[in-house]
Amino acid sequence: MNFLSAENISKSYGERMLFEVANLGINKGQRVALIGINGSGKSTLLRIMAGLENPDTGTVGFRKGVTIRFLAQEPDLDPELTVFQNLFQADTPELVAIRAYELLLADPQADPVTMQKAIAAVDQLKAWDYESRIKEILDRLGITDWERPVNILSGGQKKRVALARALLEQPDLLIMDEPTNHLDVEAIEWLEGFLAQQTKALLMVTHDRYFLDRVSNEIWELSYGEIHTYQGNYDYFLEKRAEREEMRATEQDKARKLLRKELEWSRRQPQARGTKSKARLDNIDVIQEKARKLVRKEQIELNIKQEWGGKTILELHHVNKAFGDLKILNSFTYAFMRGEKVGIVGPNGVGKTTFLEMLTGGIPVDGGKIKLGDNTQFGYYTQKGLDFKAGQTVLEVVQDAAEVIELEKGRKLTASQFLNLFLFPPNRQRNRVETLSGGEKKRLALLRILIQNPTFLILDEPTNDLDIITLEILEEFLIRYQGVVMVVSHDRSFMDQVVDHLFVFEGAGVVTDFPGNYSQYHNWKVEKEKEAARARKAAQDEAEKGKRDWRDDNKEKVKLTFKEQREYESLTTEIDGLESRKAELTALLSSGESDYEKIMAWGVELDQVTKDLETKSDRWLELAEHAE
């Protein structure tokens, strides 16, 4: 069943042609990943396919009755409404019935008759399973406070709310632009499974190659204004793209040779005579255009010259850091070596960003010492965005940081050559920065840091908004890079390619050095959790056996006293309250909040709530064995 089709569509901005596409279509069961470099027009093509923007030429048609939902990079939510109101704006019968039921459930003055009617409506639609799916989606995406106004949410929280709403509506065709941005690894892995099972058809732009492989069954590459389709996974795409680029390079070489021949012919013709073939002259322009088309990228062979000034790059000696009762580092000692590639992992709120700020001097240590090498220079890439002067060109922004980058054996690479390696060809280097796409600005910000040739490079979520092709180039660059690289990223493929070991922040000041990449750590962690679960099950079985034996021997002693019965009932209520507060705090710590004082306060409270919950749960279990 065909959901939509596009015929002979094109789009330009000024004199720049984004794409010209003959025929595209999405059918039921098709899950397409659209890839291409930043600025190639991917987001524009998604909007056209969703019917939100018109092409310059051609048409897009939709099958009657097909529902389509679009998830943009910048969420389209009503800031005046709450999270709940935004989530349940859709008018599907199931959502309408569940919305009415949930509103009554939250109202202590709700009329019993009205409540019974709401329950009957949900029963009639068989929507109870639907409700459980809703709660699973919200829980997995860390959305717990339904009554918060959207206008006070962070950008990451808004993106998760918009994603939840798109999933709740269960459209026939779901179109998404970078859905994994602002999600942690656990949420991404859950979303992979959900989309693979639930979505009728999918069209998405994503930079996450693991996510792409596990969700899509087809790849569209937008390259030089054309769409190339590949039926298969990402490895198959890489293989076929390499073949296509090799063919393109051969054709380009032939075109250049033919162009030289035609230009020589043209110059030999007398200017005053009309003997030149107009058709042949017109064909020179076509050949010239073909000869100038770029192959995707040059192979990066950069051996960057760096001045070390001794063995010490950065050393930490018994470093301590805490915010109140929340410990970030506890007597942490480590010496960084040349060429070391370190990944930082751990749940939100344990101090990963604080650690980066401590290394770069943004936050002071409480105790211990951080020692820099004589020539240690930091390059720190964050998500704050690109700082530039109005009217500056792409080339000027990079030249402000450095005119050249020095390589080994006396070679040098100019700012323009460096930009060209990272997919800013000469004609794009003259563009003003404000005309770039969001992803291109992120790429330019990264290049401005890289060209300064730091000896210690820190990358905080570098993959957000960067396209897959740029990530491949960045990976190649970092693998050859001789300085220290430290990476915080939710992109599992990027971490696997770049890092050789991990700092695992486990909380309470504990940082474990794991000797391997992210996938190896994930597999180790899963196996460790299975072993712990088996041990708990064995202990529970043994405890149950002991309790049965005890009850058999003490049948006259099982009743609670009046005081214990009151304590038992009170604990039930207290535990419910603590579990709710724990969920709220966990959501706050996952919200992307940048205020360190709030993060630390939430972390301290979460630690205390967890301890109280464990204590009261143990007491409740003890009393429950004696309760009637």
C-alpha positions, -999 to 999 in steps of 0.1 A, spaced: 0 0 0 15 34 -11 12 61 16 27 90 -3 45 97 -36 66 126 -49 72 133 -86 98 156 -101 103 177 -70 130 202 -67 140 229 -42 164 259 -44 175 286 -21 186 316 -42 210 303 -68 218 272 -48 200 240 -59 193 217 -30 179 188 -49 161 176 -80 144 142 -75 124 124 -101 103 99 -81 101 90 -44 75 70 -25 68 55 9 49 22 12 35 4 42 62 -14 61 90 8 46 114 23 72 137 47 55 168 65 69 177 96 49 213 106 52 236 133 36 259 160 47 246 190 68 232 217 45 223 192 17 186 197 23 176 167 44 153 186 68 137 205 39 130 172 20 114 158 52 91 189 55 81 186 18 73 149 22 53 157 53 33 183 33 45 212 55 65 229 28 60 232 -10 86 222 -35 96 247 -62 85 221 -89 67 188 -89 40 174 -66 36 153 -34 5 132 -31 -9 114 -1 -32 84 0 -67 92 13 -71 85 50 -34 80 57 -23 98 89 12 114 89 30 129 118 62 150 117 88 153 145 110 183 139 144 190 154 128 220 171 96 207 187 62 223 178 45 224 212 20 249 226 40 268 253 8 279 271 -3 243 278 10 217 302 28 185 293 -4 165 297 -24 189 275 2 188 247 5 150 249 -32 144 245 -40 170 218 -46 143 193 -83 134 186 -81 96 182 -110 80 200 -86 61 223 -67 92 234 -99 112 239 -113 84 262 -81 80 281 -77 118 285 -112 121 300 -104 92 324 -70 105 335 -85 140 342 -112 125 363 -87 103 381 -66 134 391 -97 153 403 -106 145 440 -140 160 435 -148 138 404 -185 126 402 -187 88 406 -213 86 378 -191 105 354 -162 84 364 -182 52 357 -191 66 322 -154 73 315 -144 38 325 -172 24 303 -159 44 273 -124 31 278 -138 -5 281 -159 -1 250 -128 10 230 -107 -17 246 -82 10 254 -67 -2 287 -38 -18 268 -34 15 250 -32 33 284 -5 10 296 15 17 264 11 54 270 25 51 305 54 29 292 63 55 266 62 84 291 82 64 316 108 53 291 113 88 279 116 102 315 83 122 314 68 120 349 54 155 358 24 158 334 13 191 350 45 212 342 39 241 318 59 234 285 73 270 286 96 261 316 110 229 300 145 226 287 151 220 250 158 183 256 126 179 277 105 195 250 120 172 224 111 141 245 75 154 250 72 160 212 86 125 206 61 109 231 32 127 214 42 115 180 45 79 192 12 81 211 -7 91 180 4 59 162 3 74 127 5 54 95 36 73 85 60 88 111 85 113 98 113 123 123 143 146 121 171 134 145 148 116 170 177 104 192 191 139 201 186 146 238 180 109 246 202 88 268 214 54 257 187 35 276 160 55 260 175 52 225 177 14 229 141 13 240 130 35 211 148 11 186 126 -18 198 94 3 199 98 16 163 108 -17 149 76 -33 162 50 -5 161 56 18 131 36 11 100 60 33 79 89 55 88 110 82 72 138 97 94 170 116 95 195 103 121 232 104 127 231 74 150 244 45 129 234 17 154 199 32 156 198 34 118 208 -2 114 183 -16 139 153 5 128 155 11 91 153 -14 62 162 11 35 187 40 31 183 71 10 214 92 4 210 128 -6 242 136 -25 248 165 -49 211 171 -52 203 135 -61 187 106 -42 205 72 -42 186 43 -26 201 13 -9 181 -18 2 200 -31 32 219 -21 63 246 5 69 275 -18 60 258 -25 26 253 12 21 290 19 27 300 -8 2 277 4 -25 285 41 -19 322 33 -23 315 16 -56 294 46 -68 321 71 -57 348 52 -75 326 52 -106 320 90 -101 358 96 -98 364 77 -130 337 96 -149 350 129 -135 386 121 -147 372 113 -181 353 145 -182 383 165 -172 404 150 -201 375 156 -225 372 192 -213 409 199 -219 405 185 -255 373 206 -262 389 238 -248 419 233 -270 396 228 -300 377 260 -290 408 281 -287 421 270 -322 390 282 -339 392 317 -356 373 343 -337 360 361 -367 346 331 -386 314 314 -379 326 279 -383 324 268 -347 297 243 -339 272 259 -315 261 225 -302 297 216 -295 303 249 -277 272 244 -256 284 209 -247 316 223 -233 295 239 -204 279 205 -197 313 188 -196 327 215 -174 299 211 -149 305 174 -148 342 177 -144 338 201 -114 315 178 -94 333 168 -62 339 133 -51 326 130 -15 359 136 4 396 133 3 412 106 24 424 122 56 461 116 60 469 141 88 500 136 110 497 167 130 528 182 145 525 188 183 549 202 208 547 181 240 574 197 262 578 166 284 559 134 293 533 150 315 501 160 296 477 161 326 479 144 360 453 142 388 466 134 423 440 124 449 414 149 436 383 153 457 351 171 448 316 172 464 285 194 465 272 190 501 267 153 507 269 145 470 304 132 461 317 137 426 353 125 430 369 107 460 407 108 459 408 103 422 443 97 407 452 94 370 479 103 345 469 109 309 493 96 282 498 108 246 473 94 221 449 83 248 412 81 239 388 81 269 350 79 269 330 92 298 298 73 308 274 72 337 238 83 346 228 120 347 236 138 379 268 119 389 292 147 378 304 140 343 301 176 332 315 188 365 346 166 359 352 182 325 349 217 340 374 207 367 399 196 341 397 228 322 397 250 353 361 261 352 353 246 386 378 244 415 387 211 432 380 206 469 413 187 475 442 171 457 460 185 427 456 188 389 490 192 372 492 204 336 521 197 312 543 226 300 525 227 266 491 213 275 464 232 256 428 223 259 403 223 231 368 221 246 337 215 224 304 220 240 268 224 229 267 262 235 268 270 198 291 290 175 302 325 185 308 346 154 306 382 142 278 393 120 287 391 84 317 367 89 323 341 63 330 304 70 367 308 62 371 340 83 357 322 114 383 294 111 411 318 102 403 337 134 414 306 153 444 297 131 456 304 96 474 271 92 478 238 109 513 223 110 519 187 100 549 165 103 579 168 80 574 206 76 541 203 58 513 228 64 476 228 59 458 261 54 425 269 70 408 266 35 423 232 29 413 220 64 377 232 57 377 213 24 386 181 42 356 185 65 331 190 36 333 228 33 344 232 -4 359 265 -16 325 278 -29 309 273 5 338 289 24 328 323 11 292 319 25 283 340 55 279 320 87 243 330 93 232 313 61 244 279 73 222 252 86 222 243 123 243 212 116 268 232 95 273 257 123 280 228 147 305 214 123 322 248 119 324 253 157 341 219 159 366 227 131 375 260 148 386 240 179 404 213 159 425 237 138 440 252 170 457 218 174 451 213 212 470 186 230 440 177 251 407 176 232 374 174 251 342 167 231 309 170 250 282 154 228 299 162 195 275 140 174 243 160 180 232 176 148 263 163 128 256 142 98 268 106 94 294 115 67 309 142 89 311 118 118 330 93 96 355 120 88 358 131 124 364 95 135 392 91 110 407 124 122 405 115 159 419 80 154 450 96 139 451 124 164 482 122 186 468 142 215 445 131 243 408 128 234 380 127 260 345 121 247 310 123 263 285 110 239 253 89 236 263 78 201 274 42 207 289 38 173 310 69 176 322 58 211 331 24 198 351 38 169 371 64 188 377 55 225 400 27 238 388 28 275 361 44 296 358 63 328 325 50 343 310 74 369 291 52 393 281 78 418 292 85 454 326 96 440 334 63 425 350 63 390 360 30 374 385 27 346 370 1 322 394 -13 296 373 -13 265 348 6 243 311 12 249 297 -20 234 322 -41 254 312 -22 286 275 -26 278 279 -64 273 299 -67 305 273 -47 324 244 -68 311 262 -100 321 270 -86 355 233 -76 360 222 -111 350 246 -126 375 233 -103 402 197 -112 394 205 -149 396 222 -143 430 191 -123 442 168 -150 430 188 -177 448 189 -156 480 151 -149 478 144 -186 473 165 -195 503 149 -167 524 114 -179 514 123 -214 524 135 -201 557 103 -181 562 81 -211 555 101 -232 579 98 -204 605 61 -201 601 56 -238 604 75 -237 637 59 -205 650 22 -207 640 11 -190 672 35 -160 668 25 -146 634 0 -119 644 12 -82 646 6 -61 677 -18 -31 673 12 -8 672 29 -29 645 -3 -31 625 -5 8 625 32 10 615 27 -15 587 -2 5 573 17 38 576 48 23 559 27 14 528 17 50 523 52 63 530 68 39 505 43 50 478 53 87 485 90 79 484 88 60 452 69 89 435 95 114 447 123 91 435 107 91 400 103 129 401 140 134 411 152 109 385 133 128 358 147 161 370 182 148 368 175 136 333 160 169 322 192 185 308 191 212 335 224 233 334 221 249 369 248 230 390 232 240 423 198 225 414 215 193 400 235 189 432 205 195 454 184 169 435 213 144 436 216 148 474 179 144 479 177 114 456 205 97 476 186 103 509 152 92 494 168 60 481 183 52 515 149 59 532 131 38 507 154 8 512 151 11 550 113 14 550 109 -14 524 130 -38 545 109 -30 576 77 -34 556 88 -68 543 96 -78 579 61 -68 591 44 -82 561 55 -117 571 35 -114 603 5 -95 588 -29 -113 584 
